[in-house]
Amino acid sequence: MPSFPSAGPPVPAALPEPPLTPWWLSLARRGAINVAVCLFIALLMWVAVGPQLRFWPFWVYSTSIGMLSWLFIDGSRMVLVRRLGIRYPRRHGWPGLPWMAACVLLGAAGGYWLGTLIGDAVTGYRSPAPFSRLQPVLLSLLATGAATLFFYNRERVAQEQAAAEAAQRLASETQLKLLQSQLEPHMLFNTLANLRVLIGLDAERAQAMLDRLIAYLRATLQASRAESHPLAAEFERVADYLALMAVRMGPRLAVQLDLPDDLRGLPVPPLLLQPLVENAIQHGLEPHVAGGRITVAAARVAGPAGAQLQLSVTDTGVGLADAAASPPATQGTGFGTRQVRDRLAVLYGTGARFTLAPAEGGGTVATLVLPWPAPPAAA
C-alpha cells in the first residue's frame, strides 16, 4: 500500500531540528508496513469470498497491487517535488494536498492495472479487463487512500513529537545556562561583601583575600563555561574557594577534602559543590563562635539501578535548627540550595537526589546522589 510523506508546519529556526531518519530505514519501515497491510487485505478477501479457496492467489494480487501503488505514489511525489522545486523544511517532499491527491489517484489506478497483470501472470488466472468492474477499483482506491492517510498522520505525529523533544532540550539547556550564570555573581557578591567588612578591620588580610579572589576567579571562569569537568577539577575549585575563606576566617576554619583516586576522572557538572560549601560556611561555621571543620567527600555507593556517585559537604557548625533560629540578616535566601535542586532537575530529572540533614555530632550534612557518570571519553 502507498505511504505518505511527512507533513506539518516547519520547525522554527531557533529550535534545534530533530535528526531525520535515514531514507533507507524510512523506506524499509514503510515497505514492511505495506506488506503487512497487503497481507491483512488478502486475509479479509479470502474470508469474505470463501475459505475453501486457496489463499495464495489473494495474497499475490493484494501484494502486487498494493506495493505497486505505493511505488507509483512515492515515485510521482518525488518527481513532482523535484520539478516544482518545493523546499518545505522537514516535510520530506510533501507537494501539497492537490498534487498529492493527484498522485494517489494516478498511483492507485496504475498500481491496480499493472498489479492485476502481474497477478494473472503469477497465478495463471485471467482477470476481467482492467476497470471493467467498478467494485475492485473502488476497493483499491479506498485501501490506497486509507493507507495514505495512515502514513500521513503517523509521520506527522512523529515529526511533531521530535520537534517537541528538541524544544524541550533547548529549554532545559537554556535554563541550565541561566542557573549557572546566576551562581557566579551570587558567590562574588557574598565574597565582596565580606571583603568590604575586612578592609576596615584588617587591611593586610583584606589584601591577601583580594589576591586569593583574583586567583580563584581566573581559575573558575573557564571551568564555569564548560558543560562538565573532571571531579578532581571540581574539588580543586572547592579548594580554591576554601583557601579564599581561610584568609578571612583564619584558624576558625579547618578543611578536609576526601577524593578517592579512582573517582578523580569522573565527569560532573561544574560548580555543583561550591554553593553547598558556601552555605556550610555562611550558615554553619560563621555563626559558630569557635568556627569548625568542613569536609567535602566523594564516594561510590550502591543504588536501585546500579552504582551511584555520592558527594557530601559536612560542617560542624551551628546545625539546621540554630541556623533557622538565627537573625533574618544571617539566614540568607536559600539561593544556593534552590540552585542546586534546579540544576539537578534540569540535568538528571528524577535520577538525582539532594538532601540536607543534621550531621552526627552536630552540624549539617548536604548530600548529592547522582547517576554514575559515563567515562570522560564517552561524555
Residue pairs with C-beta under 8 A, 6 or more apart in sequence:
1 33
1 34
1 37
1 38
1 66
1 67
1 69
1 70
1 143
1 144
1 147
2 34
2 69
2 70
2 72
2 73
2 74
2 104
2 107
2 108
2 111
2 144
2 147
2 148
2 151
3 30
3 33
3 34
3 70
3 73
3 74
3 147
3 148
3 151
4 100
4 148
4 149
4 150
4 151
4 152
4 155
5 74
5 77
5 91
5 92
5 93
5 94
5 100
5 152
5 155
6 90
6 91
6 92
6 94
6 155
6 156
6 158
6 159
7 91
7 94
7 152
7 155
7 156
7 159
8 90
8 91
8 156
8 159
8 160
10 88
10 89
10 90
10 91
11 17
11 18
11 89
11 90
11 163
11 166
14 170
15 163
15 166
15 167
15 170
16 166
16 169
16 170
17 89
17 90
17 163
17 166
18 159
18 162
18 163
18 165
18 166
19 162
20 90
20 92
30 70
30 151
31 67
31 70
33 151
34 66
34 67
34 70
34 147
35 63
35 67
37 66
37 143
37 147
38 59
38 62
38 63
38 65
38 66
38 67
39 59
39 62
39 63
41 62
41 66
41 143
42 55
42 58
42 59
42 61
42 62
42 63
43 55
43 58
45 58
45 62
46 53
46 55
46 58
49 58
56 123
57 119
57 123
57 125
60 118
60 119
60 122
60 123
61 115
61 116
61 119
61 123
64 114
64 115
64 116
64 118
64 119
64 122
65 111
65 112
65 115
65 116
65 119
65 140
66 111
66 115
66 143
66 144
66 147
67 111
67 115
68 110
68 111
68 114
68 115
68 118
69 107
69 108
69 110
69 111
69 112
69 115
69 140
69 144
70 107
70 111
70 147
71 111
72 103
72 106
72 107
72 108
72 110
72 111
73 103
73 104
73 107
73 108
73 111
73 144
73 148
76 103
76 106
76 107
77 93
77 94
77 95
77 99
77 100
77 103
78 93
80 86
80 95
80 99
80 103
81 93
81 95
84 95
84 99
86 93
86 94
86 95
86 96
88 94
90 159
90 163
92 155
94 100
95 103
100 148
104 144
104 145
104 148
105 141
107 144
108 140
108 141
108 144
108 145
109 131
109 137
109 141
111 140
111 144
112 130
112 131
112 136
112 137
112 140
112 141
113 130
113 131
116 127
116 130
117 130
119 125
119 127
120 126
120 127
131 137
172 346
175 342
175 346
176 343
176 346
176 347
179 339
179 342
179 343
179 346
180 224
180 270
180 271
180 343
182 335
182 339
183 224
183 271
183 274
183 275
183 339
184 220
184 224
184 271
186 275
186 335
186 336
186 339
187 241
187 274
187 275
187 278
188 217
190 278
190 282
191 213
191 244
194 209
194 248
195 206
195 209
195 210
195 213
195 248
198 205
198 206
198 209
198 248
199 206
205 247
205 248
205 250
208 247
209 244
209 247
209 248
212 240
212 243
212 244
212 247
213 244
215 240
216 237
216 240
216 241
216 243
216 244
219 236
219 237
219 240
220 237
220 240
220 271
223 229
223 233
223 237
223 270
223 271
224 270
224 271
226 270
227 269
228 267
228 268
228 269
228 270
228 373
228 379
229 267
229 268
229 270
230 264
230 265
230 266
230 267
230 268
230 376
231 259
231 263
231 264
231 265
231 266
231 267
231 268
231 298
231 309
232 259
232 264
232 265
233 270
234 268
234 270
234 271
234 272
234 273
235 257
235 259
235 273
235 296
235 298
237 270
237 271
237 273
237 274
238 257
238 273
238 274
238 277
238 296
239 255
239 257
241 274
241 277
241 278
242 253
242 255
242 277
242 294
245 253
245 281
246 253
246 255
249 281
249 285
249 286
249 291
251 291
252 285
252 290
252 291
252 292
253 281
253 285
253 291
253 292
253 294
254 291
254 292
254 293
254 294
255 293
255 294
255 295
256 293
256 294
256 295
256 296
257 295
257 296
257 297
258 295
258 296
258 297
258 298
259 297
259 298
260 298
260 299
260 300
262 300
263 298
263 299
263 300
263 309
265 375
265 376
266 309
266 373
266 376
267 373
267 374
267 376
267 379
268 309
268 311
268 370
268 373
269 343
269 347
272 311
272 340
272 343
272 368
273 296
273 311
273 313
273 368
275 335
275 336
275 337
275 339
275 340
276 313
276 336
276 337
276 340
276 366
276 368
277 294
277 296
277 313
278 336
279 332
279 336
279 337
279 366
280 294
280 313
280 314
280 315
280 317
280 364
280 366
281 294
281 315
282 330
282 332
283 317
283 318
283 323
283 326
283 330
283 331
283 332
283 364
284 292
284 294
284 315
284 316
284 317
284 318
284 319
284 323
284 363
284 364
285 291
285 292
285 294
285 315
285 316
285 317
286 317
286 330
287 317
287 318
287 322
287 323
287 326
287 330
288 316
288 317
288 318
292 315
292 316
292 317
292 363
293 315
293 316
294 313
294 314
294 315
294 316
295 312
295 313
295 314
295 315
296 311
296 312
296 313
296 314
297 311
297 312
297 314
298 309
298 310
298 311
298 312
299 309
299 310
299 312
300 307
300 308
300 309
300 310
300 372
301 307
301 308
301 309
301 310
301 369
302 308
303 369
306 372
307 372
308 369
308 370
308 371
308 372
309 369
309 370
309 371
309 372
309 373
310 367
310 368
310 369
310 370
311 367
311 368
311 370
312 365
312 366
312 367
312 368
313 365
313 366
314 359
314 363
314 364
314 365
314 366
315 359
315 363
315 364
315 365
316 359
316 361
316 362
316 363
317 323
317 362
317 363
317 364
318 326
318 363
319 358
319 359
319 362
319 363
319 364
320 356
320 357
320 358
320 364
321 358
323 331
323 364
324 331
337 354
337 356
337 366
340 354
340 368
341 354
344 352
344 353
344 354
344 368
344 370
348 370
348 371
351 370
351 371
352 368
352 369
352 370
352 371
353 367
353 368
353 369
354 366
354 367
354 368
354 369
355 366
355 367
356 364
356 365
356 366
356 367
357 364
357 365
357 367
358 364
358 365
359 365
373 379
